[in-house]
């Protein structure tokens, strides 16, 4: 599988509670936080 070239970076500020929720969920799903965000974006109806 060819990995897409990633050229853009997103910085997000969040509360400690938001960060912990994302960290715990990503650990439970065995995905990185970045993978979770990318998966969410791919599910958007504006993603093509």
mmCIF file as gemmi writes it, N, C-alpha and C atoms, coordinates in Angstrom:
data_model
loop_
_atom_site.group_PDB
_atom_site.id
_atom_site.type_symbol
_atom_site.label_atom_id
_atom_site.label_alt_id
_atom_site.label_comp_id
_atom_site.label_asym_id
_atom_site.label_entity_id
_atom_site.label_seq_id
_atom_site.pdbx_PDB_ins_code
_atom_site.Cartn_x
_atom_site.Cartn_y
_atom_site.Cartn_z
_atom_site.occupancy
_atom_site.B_iso_or_equiv
_atom_site.pdbx_formal_charge
_atom_site.auth_seq_id
_atom_site.auth_asym_id
_atom_site.pdbx_PDB_model_num
ATOM 1 N N . UNK Axp A 1 ? 0.828 -1.181 0 1 0 ? 1 A 1
ATOM 2 C CA . UNK Axp A 1 ? 0 0 0 1 0 ? 1 A 1
ATOM 3 C C . UNK Axp A 1 ? 0.877 1.251 0 1 0 ? 1 A 1
ATOM 4 N N . UNK Axp A 2 ? 0.558 2.179 -0.871 1 0 ? 2 A 1
ATOM 5 C CA . UNK Axp A 2 ? 1.316 3.416 -0.97 1 0 ? 2 A 1
ATOM 6 C C . UNK Axp A 2 ? 0.746 4.429 0.016 1 0 ? 2 A 1
ATOM 7 N N . UNK Axp A 3 ? 1.601 4.968 0.839 1 0 ? 3 A 1
ATOM 8 C CA . UNK Axp A 3 ? 1.182 5.981 1.814 1 0 ? 3 A 1
ATOM 9 C C . UNK Axp A 3 ? 1.047 7.333 1.137 1 0 ? 3 A 1
ATOM 10 N N . UNK Axp A 4 ? -0.068 8.022 1.351 1 0 ? 4 A 1
ATOM 11 C CA . UNK Axp A 4 ? -0.215 9.351 0.741 1 0 ? 4 A 1
ATOM 12 C C . UNK Axp A 4 ? 0.782 10.341 1.338 1 0 ? 4 A 1
ATOM 13 N N . UNK Axp A 5 ? 1.195 11.286 0.525 1 0 ? 5 A 1
ATOM 14 C CA . UNK Axp A 5 ? 2.105 12.33 1.009 1 0 ? 5 A 1
ATOM 15 C C . UNK Axp A 5 ? 1.283 13.332 1.808 1 0 ? 5 A 1
ATOM 16 N N . UNK Axp A 6 ? 1.686 13.564 3.014 1 0 ? 6 A 1
ATOM 17 C CA . UNK Axp A 6 ? 0.981 14.509 3.887 1 0 ? 6 A 1
ATOM 18 C C . UNK Axp A 6 ? 1.784 15.797 3.953 1 0 ? 6 A 1
ATOM 19 N N . UNK Axp A 7 ? 1.175 16.875 3.499 1 0 ? 7 A 1
ATOM 20 C CA . UNK Axp A 7 ? 1.87 18.16 3.43 1 0 ? 7 A 1
ATOM 21 C C . UNK Axp A 7 ? 1.311 19.203 4.384 1 0 ? 7 A 1
ATOM 22 N N . UNK Axp A 8 ? 0.137 18.976 4.917 1 0 ? 8 A 1
ATOM 23 C CA . UNK Axp A 8 ? -0.52 19.971 5.761 1 0 ? 8 A 1
ATOM 24 C C . UNK Axp A 8 ? -0.469 19.54 7.215 1 0 ? 8 A 1
ATOM 25 N N . UNK Axp A 9 ? -0.353 20.52 8.101 1 0 ? 9 A 1
ATOM 26 C CA . UNK Axp A 9 ? -0.299 20.266 9.535 1 0 ? 9 A 1
ATOM 27 C C . UNK Axp A 9 ? -1.404 21.077 10.207 1 0 ? 9 A 1
ATOM 28 N N . UNK Axp A 10 ? -2.043 20.474 11.189 1 0 ? 10 A 1
ATOM 29 C CA . UNK Axp A 10 ? -3.102 21.146 11.936 1 0 ? 10 A 1
ATOM 30 C C . UNK Axp A 10 ? -2.732 21.142 13.415 1 0 ? 10 A 1
ATOM 31 N N . UNK Axp A 11 ? -2.805 22.297 14.024 1 0 ? 11 A 1
ATOM 32 C CA . UNK Axp A 11 ? -2.542 22.402 15.46 1 0 ? 11 A 1
ATOM 33 C C . UNK Axp A 11 ? -3.864 22.733 16.14 1 0 ? 11 A 1
ATOM 34 N N . UNK Axp A 12 ? -4.218 21.976 17.161 1 0 ? 12 A 1
ATOM 35 C CA . UNK Axp A 12 ? -5.498 22.149 17.834 1 0 ? 12 A 1
ATOM 36 C C . UNK Axp A 12 ? -5.254 22.324 19.329 1 0 ? 12 A 1
ATOM 37 N N . UNK Axp A 13 ? -5.835 23.371 19.886 1 0 ? 13 A 1
ATOM 38 C CA . UNK Axp A 13 ? -5.783 23.556 21.332 1 0 ? 13 A 1
ATOM 39 C C . UNK Axp A 13 ? -7.036 22.946 21.93 1 0 ? 13 A 1
ATOM 40 N N . UNK Axp A 14 ? -6.868 22.216 23.03 1 0 ? 14 A 1
ATOM 41 C CA . UNK Axp A 14 ? -8.006 21.588 23.698 1 0 ? 14 A 1
ATOM 42 C C . UNK Axp A 14 ? -7.777 21.575 25.193 1 0 ? 14 A 1
ATOM 43 N N . UNK Axp A 15 ? -8.857 21.327 25.899 1 0 ? 15 A 1
ATOM 44 C CA . UNK Axp A 15 ? -8.744 21.248 27.354 1 0 ? 15 A 1
ATOM 45 C C . UNK Axp A 15 ? -8.076 19.929 27.736 1 0 ? 15 A 1
ATOM 46 N N . UNK Axp A 16 ? -7.65 19.848 28.971 1 0 ? 16 A 1
ATOM 47 C CA . UNK Axp A 16 ? -7.064 18.603 29.475 1 0 ? 16 A 1
ATOM 48 C C . UNK Axp A 16 ? -8.076 17.465 29.388 1 0 ? 16 A 1
ATOM 49 N N . UNK Axp A 17 ? -9.331 17.769 29.699 1 0 ? 17 A 1
ATOM 50 C CA . UNK Axp A 17 ? -10.384 16.746 29.653 1 0 ? 17 A 1
ATOM 51 C C . UNK Axp A 17 ? -10.605 16.235 28.221 1 0 ? 17 A 1
ATOM 52 N N . UNK Axp A 18 ? -10.621 17.148 27.253 1 0 ? 18 A 1
ATOM 53 C CA . UNK Axp A 18 ? -10.769 16.75 25.845 1 0 ? 18 A 1
ATOM 54 C C . UNK Axp A 18 ? -9.591 15.889 25.402 1 0 ? 18 A 1
ATOM 55 N N . UNK Axp A 19 ? -8.375 16.307 25.791 1 0 ? 19 A 1
ATOM 56 C CA . UNK Axp A 19 ? -7.176 15.556 25.422 1 0 ? 19 A 1
ATOM 57 C C . UNK Axp A 19 ? -7.201 14.154 26.02 1 0 ? 19 A 1
ATOM 58 N N . UNK Axp A 20 ? -7.554 14.049 27.286 1 0 ? 20 A 1
ATOM 59 C CA . UNK Axp A 20 ? -7.599 12.743 27.947 1 0 ? 20 A 1
ATOM 60 C C . UNK Axp A 20 ? -8.641 11.835 27.303 1 0 ? 20 A 1
ATOM 61 N N . UNK Axp A 21 ? -9.789 12.403 26.95 1 0 ? 21 A 1
ATOM 62 C CA . UNK Axp A 21 ? -10.832 11.61 26.296 1 0 ? 21 A 1
ATOM 63 C C . UNK Axp A 21 ? -10.325 11.076 24.967 1 0 ? 21 A 1
ATOM 64 N N . UNK Axp A 22 ? -9.655 11.918 24.182 1 0 ? 22 A 1
ATOM 65 C CA . UNK Axp A 22 ? -9.12 11.487 22.892 1 0 ? 22 A 1
ATOM 66 C C . UNK Axp A 22 ? -8.007 10.461 23.08 1 0 ? 22 A 1
ATOM 67 N N . UNK Axp A 23 ? -7.135 10.686 24.043 1 0 ? 23 A 1
ATOM 68 C CA . UNK Axp A 23 ? -6.031 9.76 24.305 1 0 ? 23 A 1
ATOM 69 C C . UNK Axp A 23 ? -6.546 8.387 24.741 1 0 ? 23 A 1
ATOM 70 N N . UNK Axp A 24 ? -7.531 8.373 25.624 1 0 ? 24 A 1
ATOM 71 C CA . UNK Axp A 24 ? -8.088 7.098 26.084 1 0 ? 24 A 1
ATOM 72 C C . UNK Axp A 24 ? -8.803 6.357 24.959 1 0 ? 24 A 1
ATOM 73 N N . UNK Axp A 25 ? -9.571 7.101 24.157 1 0 ? 25 A 1
ATOM 74 C CA . UNK Axp A 25 ? -10.286 6.476 23.046 1 0 ? 25 A 1
ATOM 75 C C . UNK Axp A 25 ? -9.307 5.922 22.018 1 0 ? 25 A 1
ATOM 76 N N . UNK Axp A 26 ? -8.265 6.673 21.708 1 0 ? 26 A 1
ATOM 77 C CA . UNK Axp A 26 ? -7.291 6.209 20.726 1 0 ? 26 A 1
ATOM 78 C C . UNK Axp A 26 ? -6.564 4.962 21.231 1 0 ? 26 A 1
ATOM 79 N N . UNK Axp A 27 ? -6.268 4.909 22.498 1 0 ? 27 A 1
ATOM 80 C CA . UNK Axp A 27 ? -5.62 3.715 23.065 1 0 ? 27 A 1
ATOM 81 C C . UNK Axp A 27 ? -6.558 2.513 22.982 1 0 ? 27 A 1
ATOM 82 N N . UNK Axp A 28 ? -7.822 2.747 23.306 1 0 ? 28 A 1
ATOM 83 C CA . UNK Axp A 28 ? -8.808 1.661 23.26 1 0 ? 28 A 1
ATOM 84 C C . UNK Axp A 28 ? -8.99 1.139 21.836 1 0 ? 28 A 1
ATOM 85 N N . UNK Axp A 29 ? -8.949 2.04 20.851 1 0 ? 29 A 1
ATOM 86 C CA . UNK Axp A 29 ? -9.127 1.653 19.452 1 0 ? 29 A 1
ATOM 87 C C . UNK Axp A 29 ? -7.823 1.207 18.797 1 0 ? 29 A 1
ATOM 88 N N . UNK Axp A 30 ? -6.721 1.34 19.523 1 0 ? 30 A 1
ATOM 89 C CA . UNK Axp A 30 ? -5.381 1.01 19.038 1 0 ? 30 A 1
ATOM 90 C C . UNK Axp A 30 ? -5.029 1.795 17.768 1 0 ? 30 A 1
ATOM 91 N N . UNK Axp A 31 ? -5.352 3.088 17.813 1 0 ? 31 A 1
ATOM 92 C CA . UNK Axp A 31 ? -5.027 4.017 16.738 1 0 ? 31 A 1
ATOM 93 C C . UNK Axp A 31 ? -4.348 5.235 17.347 1 0 ? 31 A 1
ATOM 94 N N . UNK Axp A 32 ? -3.577 5.936 16.535 1 0 ? 32 A 1
ATOM 95 C CA . UNK Axp A 32 ? -3.01 7.188 17.021 1 0 ? 32 A 1
ATOM 96 C C . UNK Axp A 32 ? -4.1 8.257 16.995 1 0 ? 32 A 1
ATOM 97 N N . UNK Axp A 33 ? -3.871 9.322 17.716 1 0 ? 33 A 1
ATOM 98 C CA . UNK Axp A 33 ? -4.831 10.423 17.703 1 0 ? 33 A 1
ATOM 99 C C . UNK Axp A 33 ? -4.943 10.997 16.29 1 0 ? 33 A 1
ATOM 100 N N . UNK Axp A 34 ? -3.841 11.065 15.578 1 0 ? 34 A 1
ATOM 101 C CA . UNK Axp A 34 ? -3.863 11.561 14.201 1 0 ? 34 A 1
ATOM 102 C C . UNK Axp A 34 ? -4.712 10.664 13.306 1 0 ? 34 A 1
ATOM 103 N N . UNK Axp A 35 ? -4.585 9.358 13.47 1 0 ? 35 A 1
ATOM 104 C CA . UNK Axp A 35 ? -5.395 8.435 12.669 1 0 ? 35 A 1
ATOM 105 C C . UNK Axp A 35 ? -6.885 8.63 12.941 1 0 ? 35 A 1
ATOM 106 N N . UNK Axp A 36 ? -7.24 8.853 14.198 1 0 ? 36 A 1
ATOM 107 C CA . UNK Axp A 36 ? -8.647 9.094 14.534 1 0 ? 36 A 1
ATOM 108 C C . UNK Axp A 36 ? -9.173 10.35 13.852 1 0 ? 36 A 1
ATOM 109 N N . UNK Axp A 37 ? -8.381 11.408 13.862 1 0 ? 37 A 1
ATOM 110 C CA . UNK Axp A 37 ? -8.81 12.657 13.227 1 0 ? 37 A 1
ATOM 111 C C . UNK Axp A 37 ? -8.948 12.455 11.721 1 0 ? 37 A 1
ATOM 112 N N . UNK Axp A 38 ? -7.981 11.776 11.1 1 0 ? 38 A 1
ATOM 113 C CA . UNK Axp A 38 ? -8.068 11.515 9.656 1 0 ? 38 A 1
ATOM 114 C C . UNK Axp A 38 ? -9.286 10.662 9.322 1 0 ? 38 A 1
ATOM 115 N N . UNK Axp A 39 ? -9.564 9.643 10.126 1 0 ? 39 A 1
ATOM 116 C CA . UNK Axp A 39 ? -10.75 8.807 9.904 1 0 ? 39 A 1
ATOM 117 C C . UNK Axp A 39 ? -12.026 9.633 9.979 1 0 ? 39 A 1
ATOM 118 N N . UNK Axp A 40 ? -12.103 10.543 10.947 1 0 ? 40 A 1
ATOM 119 C CA . UNK Axp A 40 ? -13.267 11.411 11.076 1 0 ? 40 A 1
ATOM 120 C C . UNK Axp A 40 ? -13.43 12.279 9.829 1 0 ? 40 A 1
ATOM 121 N N . UNK Axp A 41 ? -12.341 12.873 9.37 1 0 ? 41 A 1
ATOM 122 C CA . UNK Axp A 41 ? -12.396 13.746 8.193 1 0 ? 41 A 1
ATOM 123 C C . UNK Axp A 41 ? -12.869 12.974 6.971 1 0 ? 41 A 1
ATOM 124 N N . UNK Axp A 42 ? -12.401 11.745 6.804 1 0 ? 42 A 1
ATOM 125 C CA . UNK Axp A 42 ? -12.808 10.933 5.643 1 0 ? 42 A 1
ATOM 126 C C . UNK Axp A 42 ? -14.302 10.61 5.645 1 0 ? 42 A 1
ATOM 127 N N . UNK Axp A 43 ? -14.95 10.686 6.81 1 0 ? 43 A 1
ATOM 128 C CA . UNK Axp A 43 ? -16.381 10.395 6.913 1 0 ? 43 A 1
ATOM 129 C C . UNK Axp A 43 ? -17.249 11.618 6.621 1 0 ? 43 A 1
ATOM 130 N N . UNK Axp A 44 ? -16.646 12.786 6.503 1 0 ? 44 A 1
ATOM 131 C CA . UNK Axp A 44 ? -17.399 14.003 6.228 1 0 ? 44 A 1
ATOM 132 C C . UNK Axp A 44 ? -17.977 13.961 4.816 1 0 ? 44 A 1
ATOM 133 N N . UNK Axp A 45 ? -19.184 14.509 4.637 1 0 ? 45 A 1
ATOM 134 C CA . UNK Axp A 45 ? -19.792 14.493 3.309 1 0 ? 45 A 1
ATOM 135 C C . UNK Axp A 45 ? -19.069 15.429 2.339 1 0 ? 45 A 1
ATOM 136 N N . UNK Axp A 46 ? -18.233 16.318 2.856 1 0 ? 46 A 1
ATOM 137 C CA . UNK Axp A 46 ? -17.468 17.211 1.994 1 0 ? 46 A 1
ATOM 138 C C . UNK Axp A 46 ? -16.139 16.595 1.537 1 0 ? 46 A 1
ATOM 139 N N . UNK Axp A 47 ? -15.8 15.423 2.059 1 0 ? 47 A 1
ATOM 140 C CA . UNK Axp A 47 ? -14.563 14.738 1.676 1 0 ? 47 A 1
ATOM 141 C C . UNK Axp A 47 ? -14.82 13.939 0.408 1 0 ? 47 A 1
ATOM 142 N N . UNK Axp A 48 ? -13.995 14.138 -0.581 1 0 ? 48 A 1
ATOM 143 C CA . UNK Axp A 48 ? -14.18 13.354 -1.808 1 0 ? 48 A 1
ATOM 144 C C . UNK Axp A 48 ? -12.871 12.844 -2.342 1 0 ? 48 A 1
